[in-house]
Amino acid sequence: MDNLVENHSILEAENMILGAIFLEPEIIHEITLEPEHFSVAKNRIIFKALRELAAENVGIDVVTVVSKLEDQIDNIGGISYLSDLATYCPTTENIQAYERIVFEQYKKRKLVSAASKYLNDPTDETAENLYKTYIDIQEVGLKKESTKLDILMEIHEEMSQDKGELTGVDTGFMDLNNMTGGLHGGDLIIVAGRPSMGKTAFAINIGANNCKNGGVTDIFSLEMPEKQLVKRMLSSIGNIEGSKWQNPYRLFNEQDHQKAADAIRVYEEWDIYIHDEPRQTLADIRATIRKTQKKHPNQKHLVVIDYLQLITIIGKYERHDLAIGSITKELKQIARQFDVPIILLSQLSRGVEQRQDKRPMQSDLRDSGSIEQDADVIMFLYRDDYYDKESQNKNIVEVILAKQRNGPVGTIQLAFAKEYSKFLNLDYRRD
């Protein structure tokens, strides 16, 4: 009985919306519903026709709709159904309330459908689809409640507030901070380079610097096990040669032991979490970020993913670049949802090796189209001394900002002490 009442209520709301458009055609421009949001097939067809008529600047009435749908007239209940709709709504005053009802019922149907598919076929793919559906429908039908005056007041207040030199997460690197203002919540930041350029070291150095400043960092290490990554971080903290960790009992001297003990104490105090499961999906990553934010609600949160091409893809895609595109799009949405900067490491194609100037360009990104589009910031790492042993720029890494949606592009230089997996501002480089 309850379902019958509910279904009647939904149909009433949908008919009221369609009737309101016949009553006052201009109101269609205020309606944010899409045809798919309607529960009844004939109402979906009619609403789509109404939208098309409005887009064509054709007046909306029963005659024009019949003309538009002459081949589908039997599918929509005939002319009599259209005539009934045209007189169904006495006033457009409650149109927003009817819209809300249609949106809410659409969200409910989508969630029930996804849950049913999972219960009938409990696989990773249906579980991912259920979780993704739940996240996506939260945004359906939402309208900004802030007015133009509210936004202008916020901007005015910001003009009188000194936020300091940094407005985002401190990278720990002065020149990079000057160009970016720090790493900002909601941004997807691509860090790419050929092997041995120092991508992983660079990203975990930024993650460590965030922790050093009281922040919290999630590192999703899809290739390197946690123990190996922690050893790298301890080397960076304590200036311990990385090669010595292969057999510290034999290779560590007394000073190394002391450095390691001090580094372990520092690392233990940091709010840093390494997730090294080899098969991690976007649902896993999203759930982990949510958990960290609940545990550390008032700390600057940074996410590092090493690396894009190893994220487990759920579902089937015609081409690999489309699968990669679905991942970068979703990661951008996660960054916005949790207001967190996400550093996403990525491989480069081998094409860069064929050029005389081997500095990377955006076209060198593997599966580049979607990555370029979804990224807010794209950084490339380049070491001249890797290719030219006689290079004057020994132990220097160029960080090439090829794209920055809200800031300048250009190149900065950092010192790279490879034996310690450590990046440094050039002012602090040790020869």
C-alpha positions, 0 to 999 in steps of 0.5 A: 500500500505504501508503495502505491501511495509513493508511486502515485506521489512521484507521478503527481510531481512529474505531471505537475512539472510537465503541466507547469511547463505547458502553463508557463513555458518559460519556466523550463529554463529554471528546471534542472531536471533531465529526462532520465530523472523521470520515472515514467517512460512517456514522461521522459519522452515528453520532457525531452521534447519540451527541452528540444522545443525550447532550444529551438525557440518554438512555442510550447503547447499541445499542438507543437508537442504533438508535431514534435512527437508525431512518430511516438504519439502512441508511446506517450498515451496519445493526444488525450494524455498531452491534453490532460497534462496541459491543464494538470497544473493550476499554478507554478508556485510549487515547482521547486518542491515538485522538482525535489520530489523527482530528484529524491525518487530518482536517487532512491531508484539508482541506489536500489538498482545498484544495491540489487545488482550487487546482491545478485552478483557480489563482485568487485565491479558491482561493489565499486559501482554501488559505492560510486553510485552512492557518492555520485547521487549525493550531488544530484539535484543540489543547488548552490544556496549562496547568493551573489552577495554571499560570494562577494562578501566572502571575497571582501573578507578575504581581501582583509585577511592575511593568509601568509605566503602559503594558501595551501599545503607547504611542499617544503621547497621555497621556489615551488611554494612561491610558484604554487602558493602550496598545494591546494585542496581539490587539486589533482597534481600530476608528477611525471618523469622517466625512470630514475628521475626521482618521482617517488622520492620527490612525492614522499619528500613533500608528504614528509614535509607536510607531516613535519608541519603538523599535517597528515599524509596518506601514501598509496604505494602500489608498487613498493612495499611499506618497509622499503618506502619507510627505509627511504624516508628514514634515509631522507630524515637521517641522511643515511645512505640508502644502500646501507639498508640492504644489510644494516647490521654489517654496513651501519657504523655507530653514527648511522645507528644513531642517525637511524634511531633519531630518524625512527623517533621523528617518523614515529611521531608523524601522522603518515599512513602508507597503504601498500596493498598491490591491488587497490581500486578507487573505492579503496582509495576513497574509503581510506581518505574518508577514514583519515579525514575522520581521524584527523579533521583539523589537519592539512591532509595530503594524498600521494598515489604511486602510481596512476598506471597501477591503480586497479581498473574495475569494469570494461573499457574499449581502450586503455586510455578510456580506462585511465581517463575514468580514473583521473576523472574520478580522482579529481572528483575525490580531491574536490569531495574531500577538499584535499590535494592529490599528488598522482605519479604517472609514467611517461612514454618512451617517445621522450628518449628519441628526442635530442632535448629529453625534457618532457612535454605534456604530449609525453604523458602516457594516455595523455588526453584525459590526464591533461584535461583532469589535472590542475597541475602537471609537473615533470621531473628532469635530470640532465646528469642522467643523460649527460654524464658531463653535465654541469648540473650535477645532482640537480633536478628540474621541476617543470611546471607545464600546467597550473590552472590557477598560477604561472608555469615555468621551471625551478631547480632542486638539489637531489641527494639520491643516496639519501632519497632527499630533495633540497632547496638549492641554497642548502645543497651540499657539494 
